[in-house]
Amino acid sequence: MKIALVHDYLVQYGGAERVLEAFTEIFPKAPIYTMVYDKKLMNKAFSDRKIFTSFLQKIPFIGSHHRLFPILMPMAIEQFNLSEYDIVLSDSNSYAKGAITMPKTLHITYCHTPMRYAWDDCHKYLREFKYSNITKKLVPFAMNYIRLWDKISADRPDIYIANSNFVSIRIKKYYNKDTFIINPPVSTKNFYISESIEDYYLMIGRALPYKRFDIVIEAFNKLGLPLKIIGKGPEMDQLKKNAKKNIEFLGYLDDKEISRYYSKCKAFLFPPEEDFGIAPLEAMASGRPVVAFRGGGALESVIENKTGSFFNEQTPESVINIIRNFNHDKFNSAEIRNHALKFDKEIFKDKIREFIEKEYKKFTTPNHY
């Protein structure tokens, strides 16, 4: 089988990129097709892989400004010639599923979410990102085109894999497609249970509006408890201005340092409604309980009162209430870690490998599907 991997863009290392990394380990000879690849922003991830990029790669500073070019993305993903491949495995938050394949090619898409800013988050997209007023007036016209393209391109994959039940429901709503569910991978071997816990809560991620770091910072300003935040992002400067001295911003850290902070925190805070969310499982792989918003993929990874607790509203008051009543000593670290091990990367790789082999066999059988 000759396989190609298709990814939206390689301009940050997040959950989708970890899935792609697992795909490259399953299929080490498979090239990667992506609209934009920025080596510096990727911190050398995938630097040893054969990567094909689109015409967007020639635009200066495209890596950090790719959100300004949504109207060009459909054309960019469609330009790739994938005719020589037996299987195309796309890893898609937005455009990768729209790659065009031949009738003889089995196209399987691992869908992290239907394109959020085209559908349920389109109004948030305009409100939260810092565009000029002129750009904001033009974007809705572009979104009409993007929605039409997204709906049409949703028919191109032969099979959908959703990363969670939460996303599966959204795929059914917007694309009317049935899905298989395989949760994303966690490199549990990188995390460990610490012998001692320190006096701080922890939050990790890119500082984007939907991550809702703001409500946790406001809550901890009032609580006065120690909070450490790891990560970077466009909202970070404003968050720092709003935070009191009990909140420490650690910026970007390497994996070893992140593992240490996970292992020693009282609890890991997770305020967004994510499609799935790998960070809570990294905390659980470290034996630490998670305090999460009761919504999205966290409901599929966190077991209430066993591996963590939930707050019901994305408000500072709701965070304050859960933290005031939170007792980290009631949680069993070994039990929490054992739960996280079910999501290990090697298990994910076995599931993907078996799934693709089975579906390709069916696809190449006469009168398939």
N, C-alpha and C positions, 0 to 999 in steps of 0.2 A: 504494500500500500504506500502510495506517495502522498504525504500529508503536508498541508500548509496551515500555518496559524495566522489568524487575522485579529488585530487589536485596534482599538480606536486611535489612541495616541500615547506615546511613551514620553510623558513630560513630568511625571511624578511617580513615586513608588508607593502605591497604596494597595488596597485589597484586591482590586482587579489585576494589578501587576503581579501579585503573589500567586493568583490563579494561573496567569500566563507562565510564570516561572515553573509552576508544577507541570504545566503542559509541555514545556521545553524539556523537562526531566523525563517525561513519559516518551516524548518523541524528539530525541536529541538532534536528529538530522533535519527536522522540519524548519524551514525558513519562517521568519516573521514578516508579515505585511502590516504596516501601520502608516497612518497619514503623516504623522510628525514624530521625530525621534530627537530628543535633546540629551546628549551624553552627559552634560554637566548637571542638568536637573535630575537625571536618573541616577547620579552618583555611581556610574559605571555598571549599573545593572544591565544585563543582556549584551554587554560589550563584546562578548565572545560569540555571539549569535549572528547569523546571516540575516540582515534586516533590509527590507525594501520599503522606501518611503514614497509619498506622493509628491505632486508638484508644490504642495504647500510648504515643503521643506525649504524651498528657495526664498520664502518670505522672511526678511530679517526679524529676529526676536519672536518668531512664531511660537516657540515653546511656552513662553510665559504669557502670551496674548492670544492663544488659540480660540478662546471664547468669543473673540471679536469677529470670527469668520464662519459663523454657522451656515451661511448661505453657500459657502464653497465646499463644505464637508461632504455632501452627497456626491458631488462630482469627483472629489478626491478618492473616496472609497470605491467608486465604480470604475476608476481608471485601471485598477489592478487586473492583470491578465492571469487568471487562475486556471486556465484551461488544461494545464498539464497534470493537475492533481486528481487523485482518486477521492480524497477526503479533504474538505476545508473545515477546520474547527475555528469558529470565530468566538472571541471573548469580548462581549459587547455590553457597554453602558449606554451606547447611543447609535453609532453609525456602522460598526463593524459587521453587524448582522446583514447590512445592505449590500455586502460584496456580491458581485454577480458571478455565478458558477455555471458550468456546463451541465446538460441533462445527465451525463454519465458520472458527475461528481456528487457525492453525498455531502451536503452542507449541514453540519450540526452547530448550533449556536449555544454557548453558555451565556445566558442572559442574566446580568446582574440587576437589571431593571429596564422596563420600557423607558424610553427617553424622557427623563423627568421634566426638563425645561420645555418640552413640547406639549406635555399633557398636564398632569396634576400640579406641577410646580411652576407652570409658565408665568403666573402672576408674581410669585415669589422671586423668580429669576429676574424680572424687571425691577422689582422693588429693592432687592437686596444687593445686587452687584452695582459697583460704582461707575456707571456709564454716564456720559454727558446727556443733557436733555435731548439733543438732536438724535443721538443714538437710540435713546429710549423710545422716541417717537417712531423710528424706523424699524425697530426690532419686531413689533407685532406683525408687520407686513411679511417679514422674513419667516416668522413663526407659522403663518398660514401655509407657506410653501413647505416648511420643514415638517409640519404635521401631515400634509398630504404625502410627501415623500416617505415619511416614516411608516405610514399606514400601508403604502404600496410595497415598500421594501420588507415589511414584516412577513410577506408571503415567500420570500426568497429562501430562507432556511427550510430544510426538510424536517428537522427535529429541533425542538427547544428543550434545553435543560435550564431550569430555574435554580437560583442559589438558595431559595427559601420558599416556604409556603406563602409568605407575605407577597413575594414577587410573583409567584405563580398566579395568584388571584388577580394581580394587576395586569399580567400578560393576557389572561383570559378576558379581562374587561376591555383593554385597548386594542388587542390584536386578535382576539377570539381564537387563541391557540391553546391546545392542551400541552402540558409540560411534564417532564420527569424532574424530580427534585434531587439534587446532590449538593449538600452544603459545602461552602468553601473550605480550603485547607488551613490548618494551623500547624506551624512547626513547633510542636509541643516539646521537642528535645532541647529547644533554646531557652526553656523556662524551668524554674525549680522552686521548691518550697524553702523558704528561709527559716533559720532557727530562731530568729528574733524579728519582731514587728516594731516599726518605729511610729512616732506620733504624727502621721500625716495622711491625708487622702490624696488620691492621684487621678489626673485626667490626662489623656493622650489623644492627639489627633491634629489634623489641619484646621486652623482657625477660620472656618467658613460660617456664614450666618446660620445655615440649617443645623450645624453641630450643636448649637445652643450653649456654648461655653458661657454666654452672657448671663444666663439664669443661675448657673452654678456660682459664678463670681459674685453676683449680687447676693446670693444666699450666704456665701462664706464671708462676705464683707460684714454681714449682720451676725453670723455665728462666731466669728473671730477665731475659727479653728484653722490649723495649718493645711494648706492645699498646695500641691505642686502640679504644674502644668508643663507637659513635654510636647513640643511641636512648633511649627511655624505656620504662616498663612496670612492672607490679606487683612484679617480682622485683628491680628495680634497686637498691633500698636494701640488700637482703641481699647482693647481689653486690658492692656497694661495700665492705661490711664485711669480706667475705672476701678482697678483693683487696689485693695489696701495692703498693708505690709505683711499680713499673715499669708498672702498668696505669692508664691514664688514661680517665676517663669524660667524654665530651664533651657528653652530653645531646642535645637536639634541635637540629639544624642545618638551614639552608636548603639548597636543591638545589645551589646554586653551591658552597657549602662542602663538601658531601658529595662532589661531583665531584672537588674538589681532593684530598680525603683518599684517595679511590679511586685517583687517578692516581699518587700518590706512595708508596703502601704497597709493602712487599716482596711481600706476598701477602694475599689476602682469605681469612678463615677462615669456614667454613660447617659447623657441627657438627650441625644438625638433620636428621631425615629428613622432608623437605618433600614436598608433593604435586608441586611443580615447583621454585619458587624463582627469583625474578627478580633478587635481589641478586647472586648469582654472575655472572649475565650482565651486570649493570651494571659489575662489577669487570672482567670480560673486555672489555667495550666500552671500558674505560680502559686496556686492554693489560696488565692485571695478572693473574698466575696465581691460581688458586683452590685452597685446601686444604680438601677437603670430606669429610664422612662418606660412605662407600661405601654409599649407599642412597637410595631415593626418587627424586625428579625430578632430582637432581644428576647421576645416571648418564646422563641424557638431554641434558644441556647441557655437562658438563665432559668433555673428551677427555684421558684420562690421558697424561701426559708431553708433551702438546702445549699444552693450555690450563690444566693443573693437575695435582694429585696427590690421592690418596684415602688416608684412614686407615680401618681396618677395624672398629673398635669405638668406641662412644661412651663412652670412658673417658679420663681424663687421661693415662694411660700411652701409649695409642695416639696421642694428640695429640703428646705429647713425642717419641715415636719418629719421627713424620713430620717434625716441625719440625727435629729434630737432623740429619736427613738431607736437608733441603730446600735446594735451591740455586736461587734466583730468577733467576740469571744465565743458566741454561740455556734459559730460555723466550724466545721471540720475540714482542715486544709487538705488532708489526703482524699477525702470524699469529693471535694471540689475538683481537685486535679484529676481524679479518676473519671469524672464526668467529662472534662475537657479532652481527655485522651481519645474519646469516641470520634473527635473531629480531626484527628491527626492527619498530617499531609500524606503519609504513606497509605492510609485507608482511603483518602480521597483519590489518590493516583490509581489504586487498584479498582475503585468503582468506575472511574472514567475510562480506564483501559478496557475493562470488561464490557462496559456499555457500548463503546465505539466498535469493538470487535463484533459484538452481537448485532448491532444495528447495520454494520457494513455487510455482514453475512446476509442479513435479510434484504438489504438494498440490492445486492448483486444476484439474488435469487430471482428467476423469472416470475413475473406477476407479483413483485414485491409490493408491499403496502396496499 
